Amino acid sequence: MNIGIIGTGNMGRMLVEALIEGKAISPASMIITNRTKSKALLLKDRYRDIKVKSTPREVALESDLVFVCVKPLDVYKILDEMKLHLSPEKCLISITSPISTSQIEKKILCSTARVIPSITNRALAGVSLITYGENCSDVWKAKIEELITKISVPVHIDESITRAASDIVSCGPAFFSYLLQSFIKAAVKETKIDEKKATIMASEMIVGLGELLKQGHYTLATLQEKVCVKGGITGEGIKVLDNELGDVFEHIFQATQAKFKEDLDKVESQFSNY
């Protein structure tokens, strides 16, 4: 099976690297393109057997499965360019949350799915969110499951929770990276610890936390209970979090939902005009 990747920005590049290093596909079976061709050629420098094409049309022509990894407002144009080369036996996957499988199915005849990845997939970990189009064949569903399982935990979602699920899975690493950096800066500011040591400690702490959860030693709630001894120092820190965090996470979801609605309106307008 040949897999095409259209767009080798942050997420497209991550998918190329994860699929190859997760043994989901060999470099020789991957065909890529990018608007700035030099970015695609950087991947060929690393994986010499990858094929680099000049246009999405060429990628679609030679691929069985095509991942479209571009900005939402660029998807329609690319679908239009490729549609004659996406015959019914092929499959197309979009990774962008504002565009639904039903919108894509109005443009092309092949099987369709949406797979929203996470940067954590680069470590062959984390979750990928999957929504299948109505016309996606059982054969392609099985193939997609097999591919995605090599790089992540596949979780099927309904259209109604797309944004919330994406915030947790896809945006979450950036949100918690920001919080962790703030945690480190506060330690440096308020104590004698230097930033380098604090960064090593915090980074290894978060890796260890992940392993505890992954190995099933604790849940989030039981882990907090184990560390937070009654009358102890951790409890004093938890009190501060209780008092000062307030509705910050509610506000995050409100902001992302508002931006999502804005993106949905733009995409809907674009698709309805053609």
N, C-alpha and C positions, 0 to 999 in steps of 0.2 A: 504493500500500500504506500502510495506517495502522499505526503502531507505538505500542503502549502501554507506559508505564513505571510500574510500581507500586512506590512507595518512592523518594523523592528525597533520601535521605541522601547521604553522601559518594560512594558508587559509583553510585547512581542518577543523581545530579546530573551526575557525570562523564560517564556514558553519554549523557545528554541533550545535553550540551555537545559531546562528541566527535562524535556521530552527525550533529548539525546542522552543526558547523564543518568536519567531514570531507566534507560534501556527500553523506552517505549518505541523508539524508532532509530534507525541508523542515519548518520549524516547523509549518506548517499540517497536516501529516500525522502529528503527534505528539500523543498524548493521555496525560496524566499524572495521578497522584493520590498523595497522601501522608497518613499518619495525622494529622499536623499540617499542615493545608491551607495555612497561611501559607508553609511551605517550598516548596510547589509553586507558589504564587503569585509567589514571588521569581523563579522561572524565567520565568514569564509576563511579568514586568516587563522581562526581558531579551529574550525572544523572544515578541513580542506575539501571534503567530498560533497559539501552542501552546494546546491545549484543556485546561482543568483540570476534572477531575471529582471528585465527592465520595466515590465508592466504587470498589473494584476491580471490582465487578460492572459498573458503567457503562463502565469502561475496556475490559473484556473484550468487552462488547457491541459496541463501536464499532471495535475493533482487529482487524487480521489477524494480527499478531504481538505477543505480550505478553512483556515482560521483567519478571520478579519479582525485585525488588532489596530484599528485606527479610531480617531475621534468620532463621536456620534454624527456630527454634521457632514462627515466625509464618507459615511457608509453608503448612502444612497447612490452617489456618483460611482463608487466602486462596484456596487451591485449591478448598476446599469452597464458598466463596462464588461463585466464578467458573465452576465446572464446567459448569453448564447453558448457559453462553454461549460455551463453547470447543468449537465444532462441529469435526468431523473435518478440515475444510479449513483450519483455523487452525493456529497454532503457538505454543507456550509455551516460553520460555527462562528457566531459573533460573540465578542467578549465584552461588549458595552451594555451597561444596564438600562439606559433610556430607550433602547430599541428592542421591541418584542419580537418573538418568533413569528407571530401572526403578521406583523408588518413586513418582515422579510419574505414570508411565504406568498405575499401578494406580488412580489417581484421576480421570484425564481421558482423553478420546478423541482429542484432537488430536495432531499431531506435537509431539515434545518434544526439547529439547537442553539441555545445560548449557554455559554460556560463562562462564568465570572470567576477569574482566578484571584489568587492572593500572592503577594510577594513572597510569602512563606513557602509557596510551592517550589521556589528556587532551591530550597533545602530538602525537597521531596517530602514536605510536611504541610500541615494546615489543611484548609478546606477549599474545594472548588464548588461553586454553586451551579447546578444544572437545571435548565428548563428545556424540555423537548417541544418542538413544533408539532402541531396536530398531524402533519403528514410525514413525520420522521419515522422511517422504517424500523422494525424490530432488529434487523441486521445492524443498522447503524447505531442504534441505542446500545447494543451489546459491544460494538467496537469502541464507541466513545467511553463507555464505562471502563473497559479494559485499559484504554489509554490514560484516562484521568486517574485511575487507581494507582498507576505507576508513579504519579507525581504528587498525589494528595488524597484526602478523603472526599469522595463525591457526595454532595448533599443535594437532594432534589427540592426545589422550592416552587411555590405557586407565585404567579405574577404579582399578587397583592403584597407580598413581603420582600419584593426584590430590593428595595432601597435599604430597609432595615437590615436585611441579611448581608448586603454589600457593605454597609457601614461596619458591621461586626467583623466580617471576614477580610474584606479588601482594604477598607480605610483603617480598621482597628490597629494594624501594626504601626501606622504613622501616628495615630492618636496616642498610643501607649509609649511609643518611642519619645514623643514630645514630653509626656509626663515623666518618663524616666530621666530625660535630660534635665528637666526642672528639679527633680529629686536630687540629682548629682550637684547641680549648681547651688542648691540650698545648703547641701552638706559642706561644700567648699566655702561658702560665704559664712556660715555659722560656726564652723569648727576649724581645726588645724589640718584636716585632711587635704591632700592635693588632688587636683582634678584627675590626673592619670590613675592614681590608686582607686579613687572613688568610682571611676568609669569601669575599671576592671572588675571591682567588687560588684557593682550594680549589674553589669552585663552577665557575669557568671551567676549571680543570684537569679536573674530572670531565666537563664538557661536551666538552672537547677529546678526552679519552680515549674517550668514546662515538663521536665522529666518526672517530677513527682506526680503531676496530673496524668501524664501519658502512661506511666507505669501503674496507675490506679491506686497509689498509696493513700491519696486523699482526694476529696472533692474541694472546690473553692471554699465552701463553708467550713468543712472539718479542718482544713489546713489553717484557716484563720483561728479557729478554736485552739488548735495545738500550740500555735505561736503566742497567742494572746492570753497569757496566764493572768488570772484574776489579781488585780492590784499591782501588776507589773508595768514595766516601761512601755511595752508594745501597746498596752491598753491606753496609756496616755496619748500616744500618737494616734490611735484610732479615734479617740475623743475629738482631736483636732480635725481629723478628716470628716467626722460626723457633723461638726459644727460649721466647717468652712467650705466643704464641697458644694453644699446646697443643691441647686438644680442644674449644675454644669452639664451633666450628661444628657438631661432632658433637652437642654438648649442646643447641644450638639446635634441631636436627632432632629430637632425642629429646623435647624439651619440646613442640614443636608436634605431633608425632605423638601424644603422650599426651593433649593437649587435644583433638585431632581425634577420638581414640577416645572420649573423654568425650562429645563432641558427637554422634558417630554413635550412641552408645547412647541418648541422649536422643531423637534424631529417630526411631530405630527403634522405641522404646517408644511414641512418639506415633502413628506411622503404624500400628503393629500393634494399637493399642487401638480402631481404628475400622474 
